Amino acid sequence: QVQLVESGGGLVRPGESLTLTCATSVITYSINAMGWFRQAPGKERELVAAIISDGSTNYGHSVKDRFTISRDIAKNLMYLEMNSLKPDDTAVYYCNVNVWRSGGLVDYWGQGTQVTVSS
């Protein structure tokens, strides 16, 4: 059983920074990728940033050069450092782990944390 819990969301002003944290349970399956997604009301859920199993990282175009994804394996934590925040970054942010199981790839999700960027 995989448990993901996000924290660190809140209200910030444009241009400010915020760091999200995802606390994970022990993952006994092989990890294909892990990362952050976000979804605003009326919009599709979109990839924000991901760490792939080969160590590479992927970022959504709108957050490239502003956000940084990282992980601390020893502490079972994953972070999303968000800088120069914009109102368009307002969304619920979800932690995700994509793992290999006997039947194929399976996604696990956190409950989400709200990020609101407003003056």
C-alpha beads as a LAMMPS data file, in Angstrom:
LAMMPS data file: protein, C-alpha beads

119 atoms
118 bonds

1 atom types
1 bond types

-500.0 500.0 xlo xhi
-500.0 500.0 ylo yhi
-500.0 500.0 zlo zhi

Masses

1 110.0

Atoms # bond

1 1 1 0.000 0.000 0.000
2 1 1 1.392 3.377 -1.062
3 1 1 0.436 6.542 0.807
4 1 1 1.238 10.042 -0.423
5 1 1 0.533 13.192 1.598
6 1 1 1.088 16.705 0.251
7 1 1 1.687 19.766 2.393
8 1 1 2.946 23.318 2.068
9 1 1 0.210 24.881 -0.005
10 1 1 -1.285 28.230 0.807
11 1 1 -1.890 31.787 -0.331
12 1 1 1.008 33.770 -1.758
13 1 1 1.383 36.973 -3.724
14 1 1 2.627 37.080 -7.323
15 1 1 6.391 36.894 -7.519
16 1 1 6.769 35.088 -4.215
17 1 1 7.970 31.546 -3.600
18 1 1 6.514 28.439 -2.038
19 1 1 7.760 24.904 -1.511
20 1 1 5.484 21.873 -1.517
21 1 1 6.365 18.630 0.209
22 1 1 5.145 15.124 -0.499
23 1 1 5.646 12.590 2.271
24 1 1 5.600 9.013 1.039
25 1 1 5.155 5.659 2.669
26 1 1 7.592 2.870 1.957
27 1 1 7.246 1.942 -1.699
28 1 1 7.864 -1.732 -2.355
29 1 1 7.347 -1.548 -6.109
30 1 1 9.717 -0.398 -8.808
31 1 1 9.259 3.304 -9.504
32 1 1 8.820 4.323 -13.107
33 1 1 8.440 8.009 -12.297
34 1 1 7.293 10.382 -9.587
35 1 1 6.223 13.957 -9.767
36 1 1 3.721 16.724 -9.341
37 1 1 0.530 17.426 -11.235
38 1 1 -1.912 20.267 -10.852
39 1 1 -5.511 20.949 -11.744
40 1 1 -7.437 24.187 -11.794
41 1 1 -11.259 24.294 -11.870
42 1 1 -12.589 23.554 -15.336
43 1 1 -9.187 22.534 -16.653
44 1 1 -7.452 19.247 -17.332
45 1 1 -4.931 17.926 -14.875
46 1 1 -1.467 18.738 -16.166
47 1 1 2.069 17.649 -15.467
48 1 1 4.079 20.188 -13.503
49 1 1 7.331 18.327 -12.957
50 1 1 8.513 14.739 -12.821
51 1 1 11.571 12.690 -11.996
52 1 1 11.993 9.695 -14.254
53 1 1 13.575 6.399 -13.232
54 1 1 16.717 7.178 -15.217
55 1 1 17.251 10.296 -13.101
56 1 1 16.137 12.796 -15.693
57 1 1 13.541 15.471 -14.974
58 1 1 10.670 16.818 -17.020
59 1 1 8.914 20.145 -16.535
60 1 1 5.791 21.616 -17.955
61 1 1 6.517 24.456 -20.324
62 1 1 4.744 27.038 -18.176
63 1 1 6.871 26.278 -15.099
64 1 1 10.222 25.643 -16.759
65 1 1 13.015 27.687 -15.130
66 1 1 10.721 28.665 -12.254
67 1 1 10.011 25.361 -10.494
68 1 1 12.425 22.697 -9.306
69 1 1 11.557 19.125 -8.388
70 1 1 13.747 17.185 -5.985
71 1 1 13.599 14.226 -3.649
72 1 1 15.222 13.011 -0.464
73 1 1 15.164 9.241 -0.692
74 1 1 16.418 8.697 2.861
75 1 1 13.564 10.771 4.285
76 1 1 10.945 9.542 1.803
77 1 1 10.195 13.104 0.759
78 1 1 9.663 14.818 -2.557
79 1 1 9.681 18.582 -3.004
80 1 1 8.470 21.126 -5.478
81 1 1 10.228 24.477 -5.151
82 1 1 8.125 27.139 -6.813
83 1 1 9.589 30.552 -7.550
84 1 1 8.250 33.654 -9.276
85 1 1 4.710 32.438 -8.785
86 1 1 1.993 33.733 -11.067
87 1 1 -1.791 33.828 -10.701
88 1 1 -1.989 31.152 -13.428
89 1 1 -0.152 28.796 -11.075
90 1 1 -3.247 28.711 -8.868
91 1 1 -4.434 25.111 -8.682
92 1 1 -4.634 22.021 -6.535
93 1 1 -1.270 20.309 -6.652
94 1 1 -1.085 16.524 -6.449
95 1 1 1.814 14.256 -5.641
96 1 1 2.058 11.230 -7.919
97 1 1 4.062 8.032 -8.018
98 1 1 3.940 5.771 -11.062
99 1 1 5.146 2.262 -10.292
100 1 1 5.559 -1.118 -11.926
101 1 1 3.414 -3.923 -10.599
102 1 1 2.715 -7.396 -11.904
103 1 1 -0.106 -6.104 -14.084
104 1 1 1.778 -3.111 -15.424
105 1 1 2.054 0.543 -14.495
106 1 1 -0.066 1.865 -11.624
107 1 1 -0.543 5.432 -10.391
108 1 1 -0.820 6.481 -6.760
109 1 1 -2.006 9.949 -5.787
110 1 1 -1.976 12.201 -2.777
111 1 1 -5.036 14.128 -1.631
112 1 1 -3.827 17.416 -3.078
113 1 1 -2.854 20.764 -1.614
114 1 1 -4.230 24.124 -2.707
115 1 1 -1.899 26.801 -4.017
116 1 1 -3.420 30.225 -4.569
117 1 1 -1.419 33.072 -6.084
118 1 1 -3.189 36.376 -5.722
119 1 1 -2.514 39.956 -4.746

Bonds

1 1 1 2
2 1 2 3
3 1 3 4
4 1 4 5
5 1 5 6
6 1 6 7
7 1 7 8
8 1 8 9
9 1 9 10
10 1 10 11
11 1 11 12
12 1 12 13
13 1 13 14
14 1 14 15
15 1 15 16
16 1 16 17
17 1 17 18
18 1 18 19
19 1 19 20
20 1 20 21
21 1 21 22
22 1 22 23
23 1 23 24
24 1 24 25
25 1 25 26
26 1 26 27
27 1 27 28
28 1 28 29
29 1 29 30
30 1 30 31
31 1 31 32
32 1 32 33
33 1 33 34
34 1 34 35
35 1 35 36
36 1 36 37
37 1 37 38
38 1 38 39
39 1 39 40
40 1 40 41
41 1 41 42
42 1 42 43
43 1 43 44
44 1 44 45
45 1 45 46
46 1 46 47
47 1 47 48
48 1 48 49
49 1 49 50
50 1 50 51
51 1 51 52
52 1 52 53
53 1 53 54
54 1 54 55
55 1 55 56
56 1 56 57
57 1 57 58
58 1 58 59
59 1 59 60
60 1 60 61
61 1 61 62
62 1 62 63
63 1 63 64
64 1 64 65
65 1 65 66
66 1 66 67
67 1 67 68
68 1 68 69
69 1 69 70
70 1 70 71
71 1 71 72
72 1 72 73
73 1 73 74
74 1 74 75
75 1 75 76
76 1 76 77
77 1 77 78
78 1 78 79
79 1 79 80
80 1 80 81
81 1 81 82
82 1 82 83
83 1 83 84
84 1 84 85
85 1 85 86
86 1 86 87
87 1 87 88
88 1 88 89
89 1 89 90
90 1 90 91
91 1 91 92
92 1 92 93
93 1 93 94
94 1 94 95
95 1 95 96
96 1 96 97
97 1 97 98
98 1 98 99
99 1 99 100
100 1 100 101
101 1 101 102
102 1 102 103
103 1 103 104
104 1 104 105
105 1 105 106
106 1 106 107
107 1 107 108
108 1 108 109
109 1 109 110
110 1 110 111
111 1 111 112
112 1 112 113
113 1 113 114
114 1 114 115
115 1 115 116
116 1 116 117
117 1 117 118
118 1 118 119
